[in-house]
Amino acid sequence: MLLVPVTRADLVAYLPQGLNMAEIGVAKGGFSRVLLEKCAPARLYMIDPWEHQDVEHLAEDSNNPDQTAQNERFDQVSHEFSPELKTGQVVLLRAYSHLAAEQIEDRSLDAVYVDGDHSFDAVLRDLNAFAPKLRPGGLILGHDYTNHAVVEFGVIAAVNTFVQERDYKFLAITTLDAFPTYAIAPALEGAAKTFAHTALAGVPGVVELANYPAGYSFSPKYIHKASGGTAFIPSFSTAST
Ligand SMILES: C[S@@+](CC[C@H](N)C(=O)[O-])C[C@H]1O[C@@H](n2cnc3c(N)ncnc32)[C@H](O)[C@@H]1O
């Protein structure tokens, strides 16, 4: 696994252009715009129910606003992306991710960005629902490979469980964002191989952590900087320590 000193916006620029992509969890479309600008995908499925969820683990989540705000977000995204919707480059799927997956053909996607419900069960469900959608050489990326003081984050445990159960390759995490993005793939071939071995391995300051996640525990640290603000330190220990 590569520890890559870039932000997620810079990370996705290392993907090949013209891919078929999906983003799970769109909110106001901020990162969808980045994907369109940096990756020029042939197709981007933007998946979000834009529905307030009355569940305990999302009660304090600012991305789970009331239904009026969710409707406003959907209207704003529909308006902002109307040029791409008209050309068919963008497809909006207003649905929960595991149901949206039923509308996407198996082996039709090159890259999926997972950023919906961050609980352990939901992330694992997203990974399992979208793995069959990948073409050979495809890869899965996702946001917030970390812990959170307020909202229940099961991203680290879910991704590691999935990687180990399905024998995926852990390609990379970003280290310049306070909330890292991860990249994993079923095999080191095609776009996934070019992305990890050619593009990312050449980034100045990249570090490899071999065989991750086997034998490691990842405990992200956040420290208060003397100059103000918070710094993120990716901290790993061997599982036995
Ligand atoms: C963190 S926000 C997404 C932010 C966006 N990816 C970005 O970076 O600009 C999470 C979004 O996931 C959506 N969401 C929650 N549960 C979901 C599910 N089961 N399937 C798809 N989206 C979901 C929420 O409605 C919310 O808009």
The ligand as an SDF file (V2000), in Angstrom:
LIG
                    3D

 27 29  0  0  0  0  0  0  0  0999 V2000
  -20.1770   12.9250    2.9520 C   0  0  0  0  0  0  0  0  0  0  0  0
  -21.5900   13.2480    1.9670 S   0  0  0  0  0  0  0  0  0  0  0  0
  -20.9750   13.0980    0.3210 C   0  0  0  0  0  0  0  0  0  0  0  0
  -19.9980   14.1730   -0.0590 C   0  0  0  0  0  0  0  0  0  0  0  0
  -19.5350   14.1420   -1.4890 C   0  0  0  0  0  0  0  0  0  0  0  0
  -19.0350   12.8500   -1.8980 N   0  0  0  0  0  0  0  0  0  0  0  0
  -18.4150   15.1560   -1.6560 C   0  0  0  0  0  0  0  0  0  0  0  0
  -17.2570   14.8170   -1.3680 O   0  0  0  0  0  0  0  0  0  0  0  0
  -18.6880   16.2890   -2.0650 O   0  0  0  0  0  0  0  0  0  0  0  0
  -22.5240   11.7890    2.1980 C   0  0  0  0  0  0  0  0  0  0  0  0
  -23.7640   11.6720    1.3480 C   0  0  0  0  0  0  0  0  0  0  0  0
  -24.1310   10.2860    1.3390 O   0  0  0  0  0  0  0  0  0  0  0  0
  -25.5160   10.2020    1.2210 C   0  0  0  0  0  0  0  0  0  0  0  0
  -25.9270    8.8660    1.6620 N   0  0  0  0  0  0  0  0  0  0  0  0
  -26.2400    8.4510    2.9050 C   0  0  0  0  0  0  0  0  0  0  0  0
  -26.5870    7.1530    2.8870 N   0  0  0  0  0  0  0  0  0  0  0  0
  -26.4710    6.7490    1.6020 C   0  0  0  0  0  0  0  0  0  0  0  0
  -26.6940    5.5210    0.9350 C   0  0  0  0  0  0  0  0  0  0  0  0
  -27.0890    4.4180    1.6080 N   0  0  0  0  0  0  0  0  0  0  0  0
  -26.5140    5.4640   -0.4070 N   0  0  0  0  0  0  0  0  0  0  0  0
  -26.0960    6.5600   -1.0780 C   0  0  0  0  0  0  0  0  0  0  0  0
  -25.8580    7.7520   -0.5020 N   0  0  0  0  0  0  0  0  0  0  0  0
  -26.0460    7.8400    0.8210 C   0  0  0  0  0  0  0  0  0  0  0  0
  -26.0450   11.3540    2.0560 C   0  0  0  0  0  0  0  0  0  0  0  0
  -27.3490   11.7260    1.6320 O   0  0  0  0  0  0  0  0  0  0  0  0
  -24.9850   12.4390    1.8120 C   0  0  0  0  0  0  0  0  0  0  0  0
  -25.4040   13.3270    0.8210 O   0  0  0  0  0  0  0  0  0  0  0  0
  1  2  1  0
  2  3  1  0
  2 10  1  0
  3  4  1  0
  4  5  1  0
  5  6  1  0
  5  7  1  0
  7  8  2  0
  7  9  1  0
 10 11  1  0
 11 12  1  0
 11 26  1  0
 12 13  1  0
 13 14  1  0
 13 24  1  0
 14 15  1  0
 14 23  1  0
 15 16  2  0
 16 17  1  0
 17 18  1  0
 17 23  2  0
 18 19  1  0
 18 20  2  0
 20 21  1  0
 21 22  2  0
 22 23  1  0
 24 25  1  0
 24 26  1  0
 26 27  1  0
M  CHG  2   2   1   9  -1
M  END
$$$$
